[in-house]
Amino acid sequence: MQRLQAYRFELMPNGQQQRAMRSFAGSCRYVYNQALHLQQERYKAGEKKLGYAGLCKVLTAWKKQAETDWLNNTPSQALQQALKDLERAYKNFFEKRAEFPRFRKKGRADSFRYPQGIQLEQGNNRIFLPKLGWVRYRNSRNVQGQVKNVTVSQSAGKWFVSIQTEREVDQPLPKATTAIANARKDFLHKASSQISQNHAMIVIEDLPIRNMSRSASGTRERPGNNVKAKSGLSRSILDQGWGEFRRQLEYKTAWNGGWLIAVPPQHTSQTCPACGHVSKDNRQTQARFHCVECGFENHADVVGAINILRAGHARFACEVSDAVRSPAAGTHRGELASVG
């Protein structure tokens, strides 16, 4: 199997090399910010976003202009890697894995990357970097494998090099002889016991786990949509044992004289806990909640937990008044927990 591994060492550049590295990092930051500004302007004008190839053509034009010909002093591959970083940032945003790309600021994560042209002499503790020459580094361990790329970065006034390598290794065999299902069952029992013993009321979302984990392949006449993604979600739900965890919470909470309340899951992560506005636009990414009505911001999971707990309080009031039957008799005071 192929193994990717990274090695990080402190560089020991001379004065000229330090000045060049600061210049390289600044050029890469400039190209990233200018490309981001260009994409934003194209969006405002109703034009299509440029891909990596299109941005490379723009970069070539910038290097030919008199006011930005200083970009030629920086290795072309490092500038192109900055454009790849922007392309990756947009992809992560569109796939809801990250926020919208932001402009880079000087002094924050100053770095540049080489995908090729690197030479490593471990015996002499030095590395060759294009347009920098041989740079000495503090060798703390041997680098194994073929060098794939190198990132130079500055932190706390010092320069570091991160070397990513690839090498073929034997498929490792597990040392344990027992099955991974026992470990999961042990975790679920410990977690459910701790929660049920430490909280008088537990609120969970009433999720239709059977429907959520049902096969999405459909039939030959009506094939399913996004089958691969949905099957991955189903495997994740079943692997984590959501249904078993709820079952354990139910009977253990009853044993301890507590309350387990299941509330409808609709809009728990789309409802603003500050003003009550409900909109799918409130949750722009997987982690970020930003109310489009009042501007309230917080982590989406925190917002969901607040709304679940509030719904639990409302249902709890109905149960106490016998409007809804509770799984455990009596009323209790103590800490409250929401599980979402």
For each residue, the residues with C-beta under 8 A, 3 or more apart:
1: 168 169 170 171
2: 166 167 168 169
3: 145 166 167 168 169
4: 148 164 165 166
5: 144 145 164 165 166 167
6: 162 163 164 165
7: 141 143 162 163 165
8: 160 161 162 163
9: 137 138 139 140 160 161 163
10: 137 138 158 159 160
11: 135 136 137 152 158 159 160 161
12: 135 136 137 138
13: 17 18 21 132 135 136 159
14: 17 18
15: 18 19
16: 19 20
17: 13 14 20 21 132 133 135
18: 13 14 15 21 22 159
19: 15 16 22 23
20: 16 17 23 24 131 132
21: 13 17 18 24 25 112 132 152 154 159
22: 18 19 25 26 110 154
23: 19 20 26 27 73 74
24: 20 21 27 28 74 75 78 112 131 152
25: 21 22 28 29 110 111 112 152 154
26: 22 23 29 30 106 110
27: 23 24 30 31 70 71 73 74 78 79 112
28: 24 25 31 32 74 78 79 81 82 111 112
29: 25 26 32 33 82 104 106 110
30: 26 27 33 34 71
31: 27 28 34 35 59 62 71 79 82 83
32: 28 29 35 36 82 83 85 86 103 104
33: 29 30 36 37 103 104
34: 30 31 37 38 62
35: 31 32 38 39 55 58 59 82 83 86
36: 32 33 39 40 86 101 103
37: 33 34 40 41 103
38: 34 35 41 42 50 55 58
39: 35 36 42 43 49 50 86 90
40: 36 37 43 44
41: 37 38 44 45
42: 38 39 45 47 48 49 50
43: 39 40 46 47 49
44: 40 41
45: 41 42
46: 43
47: 42 43
48: 42
49: 39 42 43 90
50: 38 39 42 54 55 58
51: 54 55 87
52: 55 56 83 84 87
53: 56 57
54: 50 51 57 58
55: 35 38 50 51 52 58 59 83 86 87
56: 52 53 59 60 80 83
57: 53 54 60 61
58: 35 38 50 54 55 61 62
59: 31 35 55 56 62 63 71 79 80 83
60: 56 57 63 64
61: 57 58 64 65
62: 31 34 58 59 65 68 71
63: 59 60 68 69 71 72
64: 60 61 69
65: 61 62 68 69
66: 69
67:
68: 62 63 65 71
69: 63 64 65 66 72
70: 27 73
71: 27 30 31 59 62 63 68 74 79
72: 63 69
73: 23 27 70 131
74: 23 24 27 28 71 78 79 112 131
75: 24 78 79 112 114 117 130 131
76: 79 80
77: 80 81 114 115 116 117 130
78: 24 27 28 74 75 81 82 112 113 114
79: 27 28 31 59 71 74 75 76 82 83
80: 56 59 76 77 83 84
81: 28 77 78 84 85 112 113 114 115
82: 28 29 31 32 35 78 79 85 86 112
83: 31 32 35 52 55 56 59 79 80 86 87
84: 52 80 81 87 88
85: 32 81 82 88 89
86: 32 35 36 39 55 82 83 89 90 101
87: 51 52 55 83 84 90 91
88: 84 85 91 92
89: 85 86 92 93 98 101
90: 39 49 86 87 93 94 101
91: 87 88 94 95
92: 88 89 95 97 98
93: 89 90 96 97 98 99 100 101 285
94: 90 91
95: 91 92
96: 93 284 285 286
97: 92 93 285 286
98: 89 92 93 285
99: 93 102 284 285 288
100: 93
101: 36 86 89 90 93
102: 99
103: 32 33 36 37
104: 29 32 33 108 109
105: 108
106: 26 29 110
107: 110
108: 104 105
109: 104 153
110: 22 25 26 29 106 107 153 154
111: 25 28 151 152 153 154
112: 21 24 25 27 28 74 75 78 81 82 151 152
113: 78 81 149 150 151 152
114: 75 77 78 81 117 118 129 130 149 150 151 152
115: 77 81 148 149
116: 77 149
117: 75 77 114 129 130
118: 114 127 128 129 130 147 149 150 163
119: 127 128
120: 127 128 143 147 163
121: 124 125 126 127 128 134
122: 125 139 142 143
123:
124: 121
125: 121 122 136 137 138 139
126: 121 134 135 136 137
127: 118 119 120 121 134 135 137 150 161 163
128: 118 119 120 121 133 134 135
129: 114 117 118 132 133 135 150 152
130: 75 77 114 117 118
131: 20 24 73 74 75
132: 13 17 20 21 129 135
133: 17 128 129
134: 121 126 127 128
135: 11 12 13 17 126 127 128 129 132 161
136: 11 12 13 125 126
137: 9 10 11 12 125 126 127 161
138: 9 10 12 125
139: 9 122 125
140: 9
141: 7
142: 122
143: 7 120 122 147 163 165
144: 5 165 167
145: 3 5 165 166 167
146: 165 166 167
147: 118 120 143 150 163 164 165
148: 4 115 164 165 166
149: 113 114 115 116 118 164
150: 113 114 118 127 129 147 161 162 163 164
151: 111 112 113 114 161 162 164
152: 11 21 24 25 111 112 113 114 129 159 160 161 162
153: 109 110 111 159 160 162
154: 21 22 25 110 111 157 158 159 160
155: 158 160
156:
157: 154
158: 10 11 154 155
159: 10 11 13 18 21 152 153 154
160: 8 9 10 11 152 153 154 155
161: 8 9 11 127 135 137 150 151 152
162: 6 7 8 150 151 152 153
163: 6 7 8 9 118 120 127 143 147 150
164: 4 5 6 147 148 149 150 151
165: 4 5 6 7 143 144 145 146 147 148
166: 2 3 4 5 145 146 148
167: 2 3 5 144 145 146
168: 1 2 3
169: 1 2 3 172
170: 1
171: 1
172: 169
173:
174:
175:
176:
177:
178: 182
179: 182
180: 183 184
181: 184 185
182: 178 179 185 186
183: 180 186 187
184: 180 181 187 188 239 240 241
185: 181 182 188 189 241 244
186: 182 183 189 190
187: 183 184 190 191
188: 184 185 191 192 241 244 245 248
189: 185 186 192 193 248
190: 186 187 193 194
191: 187 188 194 195 245
192: 188 189 195 196 245 248 249 252
193: 189 190 196 197 252
194: 190 191 197 198
195: 191 192 198 199 202 249 337 339
196: 192 193 199 202 249 252 253 255 256 258
197: 193 194 252 256
198: 194 195 335 337
199: 195 196 202 258 334 335 336 337
200: 258 259 332 333 334 335 336
201: 258 259 260 261 312 316 332 334 336 337
202: 195 196 199 249 253 258 259 260 261 336 337 338 339
203: 261 262 263 308 309 311 312 336 337 338 339
204: 246 249 260 261 262 263 308 338 339 340
205: 262 263 264 265 268 308 339 340
206: 262 263 264 265
207: 212 242 265
208: 211 212
209: 212 213 237 242 243 246
210: 213 214 243
211: 208 214
212: 207 208 209 233 234 237
213: 209 210 234 237 238
214: 210 211 234
215: 224 231 234
216: 224 225 226 227 230 231 234
217: 223 224 227 231
218: 222 223 224 227
219: 222 223
220: 223
221:
222: 218 219
223: 217 218 219 220 227
224: 215 216 217 218 227 230
225: 216
226: 216 229 230
227: 216 217 218 223 224 230 231
228: 231 232
229: 226 232 233
230: 216 224 226 227 233 234
231: 215 216 217 227 228 234 235
232: 228 229 235 236
233: 212 229 230 236 237
234: 212 213 214 215 216 230 231 237 238
235: 231 232 238 239
236: 232 233 239 240
237: 209 212 213 233 234 240 242
238: 213 234 235 241
239: 184 235 236
240: 184 236 237 245
241: 184 185 188 238 244 245
242: 207 209 237 245 246
243: 209 210 246 247
244: 185 188 241 247 248
245: 188 191 192 240 241 242 248 249
246: 204 209 242 243 249 250
247: 243 244 250 251
248: 188 189 192 244 245 251 252
249: 192 195 196 202 204 245 246 252 253 260 339
250: 246 247 253 254 260 327
251: 247 248 254 255
252: 192 193 196 197 248 249 255 256
253: 196 202 249 250 256 258 259 260 327 328
254: 250 251 257 258 260 327 328
255: 196 251 252
256: 196 197 252 253
257: 254 328 330 332
258: 196 199 200 201 202 253 254 328 332 334
259: 200 201 202 253 316 319 326 327 328 332
260: 201 202 204 249 250 253 254 327 328
261: 201 202 203 204 312 315 316 319 326
262: 203 204 205 206
263: 203 204 205 206 268 308 311 312 315
264: 205 206 311
265: 205 206 207 268
266:
267: 270 271 278 307
268: 205 263 265 271 304 307 308 311 340
269: 283 289 300 301 303 304 307
270: 267 278 279 280 282 283
271: 267 268 276 277 278 282 303 307
272: 275 276 277 278 282 289 291 293 294 296 303
273: 276 296 298 303 306 307 310
274: 291 294 296
275: 272 291 293 294 296
276: 271 272 273
277: 271 272 282 291 292 293 294
278: 267 270 271 272 282
279: 270 282 292 293
280: 270 283
281: 284 292
282: 270 271 272 277 278 279 289 290 291 292
283: 269 270 280 288 289 300
284: 96 99 281 288 290
285: 93 96 97 98 99 288 300
286: 96 97 300
287: 299 300 301
288: 99 283 284 285 297 299 300
289: 269 272 282 283 296 297 298 299 300 302 303
290: 282 284 295 296 297
291: 272 274 275 277 282 294 295 296 297
292: 277 279 281 282
293: 272 275 277 279
294: 272 274 275 277 291
295: 290 291
296: 272 273 274 275 289 290 291
297: 288 289 290 291
298: 273 289 302 303
299: 287 288 289 302 303
300: 269 283 285 286 287 288 289 303 304
301: 269 287 304 305 340
302: 289 298 299 305 306
303: 269 271 272 273 289 298 299 300 306 307
304: 268 269 300 301 307 308 340
305: 301 302 308 309 338 340
306: 273 302 303 309 310 338
307: 267 268 269 271 273 303 304 310 311
308: 203 204 205 263 268 304 305 311 312 338 339 340
309: 203 305 306 312 313 336 338
310: 273 306 307 313 314
311: 203 263 264 268 307 308 314 315
312: 201 203 261 263 308 309 315 316 336 338
313: 309 310 316 317 336
314: 310 311 317 318
315: 261 263 311 312 318 319 324
316: 201 259 261 312 313 319 320
317: 313 314 320 321
318: 314 315 321 323 324
319: 259 261 315 316 322 323 324 325 326
320: 316 317 331
321: 317 318
322: 319 325
323: 318 319
324: 315 318 319
325: 319 322
326: 259 261 319 329
327: 250 253 254 259 260
328: 253 254 257 258 259 260
329: 326
330: 257
331: 320
332: 200 201 257 258 259
333: 200
334: 199 200 201 258
335: 198 199 200
336: 199 200 201 202 203 309 312 313
337: 195 198 199 201 202 203
338: 202 203 204 305 306 308 309 312
339: 195 202 203 204 205 249 308
340: 204 205 268 301 304 305 308
